[in-house]
Amino acid sequence: MNIAIYIIRYVLALIFVWAGIEKLFLPYDPSVFRADAPQAAEAFFIFYELLEASGYLYFVGFFQLLCGLLLVFKRTYLLGSIMLVPLLLCLLMTHVFFSKYNLFIAFDALFFLMVLFLLLQHRNLLKSIILTPEKGWF
């Protein structure tokens, strides 16, 4: 089981470090981007170009890079996994609602399942932290 955890951690770390570096430091070329995913819906490219023009992709790239780096170290990989949940959900839903490209959807769904696998290894700890008994509702 430990080998699977290490493999998943480092695969995710490599992919998210690369994705973060790509968004932060490499120039965006819409023609190359469109050529890489010709089956994606036009709405996805319009949405992505809006994100790029607004600078929002720098925010996403920063957190992709940060989460990827956190996954590398044993002491911080749980935090990186937790932080990846909303990021991956946003990426997945972007492809479900905008690109409608099955390959992107499967790719992001696989990553989401990998992160859930990492989190399930700590389910008792997370349960004790998140679902602590409290007196009253408020």
N, C-alpha and C positions, 0 to 999 in steps of 0.2 A: 504494500500500500504506500509506503514511503517513497518508493521509486516512482509510482504514478503521480504522487503529489509533486515531487521535484520536477518531473517532466512537464506537467501541466503548468507549474509556476514559471519555469524558464521559457517555455513556448509562449505563454501569454506575455511574459516580460519582454522577450525579444520583439514580439509583434507590436506591443504598445509603445515600447521605447522607439521603435522605428516609425510608427505612425505619428508619434509626438514630434520627433525630429523632422519628419516630412512636412508636417503642418507648420512648424515653427520656423524652419530654416530653408526649406527648398521652395523655389518659386512655383506658384500655381499656374499651370498651363491648361486652360479649358479644353483645347483640342485633344491633348493627350488623355485627359480625364474622360472625355466623351468616347474616345477610341477604345479605352479600356473596358467600358461597360456599354456597348452599343444597344443592348436589350433593355436597359433601364428606361423608365418613362421620362419624358421631357420635363415633367414637373420636378423631378429629382434634381436635374441639372440647374434649373432655375433656382430652386431652393438652396442648393449648394453654393451657387454663385452669389446669392444674397448673403449667406453666412460668411463667405470669403470676403466679400466687399465690405461687410460691416466690421470685420475684425474678430468676429465670434470664433472663427476657427483657431485663432491663437489661444483663446481660452480653452477650447477643447483639446488642442495639441498639448498645452501645458499640463492638463490633468491626465492625458494619455501617457505622457512622458513620466510624470510623477508616479502614477499608479504602476507603470512598468518597472520603475526603479524600486518602488516599495516591494514588489513581488520578488525581487532578487534576494533580499535578506530575510533570514528566518524570523528575525525579531519583528519585522514590519510587514510580512506578507499578508497577515490577516487584515490589517488596516487597508492595504492595497486592494485586497479582494472585496472588502466591504465598499470601498470607494468605487470600484468598477461596476457594481450592481446598477446604480442609476445611470452611469455613463453608457453601459452596454444596453440597457433598456431604451435609452434615447436613440442610440445607433440602430438598434433592431427596429424600433417603431418608425424611424425615418425611412427605412427600407420597406417596411410593410405598407406604410401609407403613401410614400412619395415615389420611390424607385420601382417598387413592385417587381424587383429583379430577384428571382428565386435563389440564384447563387449567393447574392449578398445576404439575403434573409437566412439561408442555411449557414453561411459563414458566421454571422453574428449570433445566431441561435446556438451554434456549437460553442462559441466562446462563452456565452452566457451560461450554458450547462457546465462548462469547465469551471467557471467561477463558483457556481452553486456547489459543485463537487468539493472545491476547496473549503467553502463555508460549512458544508455538512460535516467536515472533519472536526469542527469546533462547535457543533450544535448545542452541546450542554453548556459550554461557556457563554455562547451568544444568548441562549435561552435564559440563563441566570442573570445576564446583564439587561437584556431588553425586556423580559417579562418578569421583572421583580415584583413581588407582591407589595401592594400599596394599600393604605387605609383610606377608603373612600374613593370617589371617582375624580375629584378635583384637588 
